[in-house]
Amino acid sequence: VSTQSTGRIELRLLGQWLVRGIITDQKEGFTLLHNTINHIVHNDKEKLEYLPAIVSFVKHCGEDILGVMSSKNRELQEEYGVKLPLMKFLGKEKQQIFADLVREYCATVIISLIRMHGRLLKILKQNKKTLYMKGEVSAEKIEIAEKLSAQHSKLTMNATTLADLLCETLPDLPSLHNLDDDDQDQSGANTNTSDMGEGHLWEDEDQKTFYRDILDLTGIVPQILYKRDSPKDGKEEKKDEKKVEEKKIVDLEEGKDDEEITEEKIEEEFNKLAIKEEEEDDDDEWEK
């Protein structure tokens, strides 16, 4: 098989030409076919580039060369009680040799599918957790998950078809749709238990300390910086008191007070007002 793109056609044509007698030297033809499949099985365990070629070959030549029948055809035979005719130009021993090679490749495909499914499940759970904790997922992580998901879908389709053709069973894999049920349910159920819930709530100790240990800014920020932001500081209170004193003096001078107006009382109010003005001047100088 030369390249991945032409491998599907070449492998399928080689098998069909042997079955239909187009290749007259069957011994040499089947030796070439065996060597080709053997090369694919032992050199394509990581990338699985020739998986579509093997699937196509088994689909069109499996019953004649491998001696295997797909699950679908087997069910139809049992349902209608009809036996499909097979071309017996290969002995069972030779058919078993080809079938063992393809089943070995199928086992490699299933192992790769399990590993890829686990990686995809882990990435999707991490993205869900990041979205739950931080509110967003980086574009790079989303792109990685999408690429792996596309590869996973393609591998699942080919692995399912090959397993069905060889009457093999795929293992049950965890669903990709219930990603955050375990993590979020567990964190929600353990909200009232601090020891069990912290593992799901905080990513690390720094984040935990930032949100739980609130700093007392009054011990860090100088008092003069936040004193001005208070609703009503001492300076404003003194201004209010000054206005009250000034009003009292005006009332005394105008005779609005019921008490007896005396020079001593007016002088006393002026003295209080003078003291408050001196205190305000001292506060202004301190702030400058």
Disulfide bonds with the S-S distance in Angstrom:
none
